[in-house]
Amino acid sequence: MDNPIYYARAEYIETDTGNKVSRRATIAGPQNIILGGKTIIASGAIIRGDLRRTGPGHAVVISLGRYCLVGEGCVMRPPYKTYRGNFNYYPMKIGDHVHIGSNTVVEAATIGNHVDIGKNCVIGKFTIIKDCAKIADGTIVPPNTVIPAMSLFAGSPAQFVEDLPESTQEMVEAYTKNYYTRFQPMPTER
């Protein structure tokens, strides 16, 4: 097993389903956000669940699956558009085993399972990222782009680079599970 990644116990809140959310993250509109379990939200991340369609009651704005890793300084906000003169936000759905690198801005409509998004990326409004895709560090994905499954995209604007190996699903799943297992509170001094 790799070395543990220690965090200050006081800095993270752990939920019943094993989510670990930094107290230094900004979670706006938490009643509109679903975390699937064993998901880590790092320090400085901003998740905008308060940006939702107008109307009564709760609406799921952002849902993340299990074993998602949201890096430091990430901004996640639902996509929006004006349709027939009405401004509205639309929900964002993120699958299981999704790694979002630090300082990345996400306004996607859908991100599949086993997706690895690098750091310092911009994922444009209403982007759809299919299962087992990878977005390289520093990539700018224009709005309404569809990233196919099992593909690597890079650049500004994002372009197809290569097909990913069949083992991508297992590799990403192993990475996210391993990271979650290694992400432990600092042992207390005696």
Salt bridges, closest charged atoms under 4 A:
GLU11 OE1 - ARG24 NH1 3.20
ASP50 OD1 - ARG48 NE 2.87
GLU107 OE2 - ARG77 NE 3.11
ASP116 OD1 - HIS99 ND1 3.14
ASP116 OD2 - LYS134 NZ 3.16
ASP137 OD2 - LYS119 NZ 3.53
GLU173 OE1 - HIS97 NE2 3.88
GLU173 OE1 - HIS114 NE2 2.85
GLU173 OE2 - LYS177 NZ 3.22
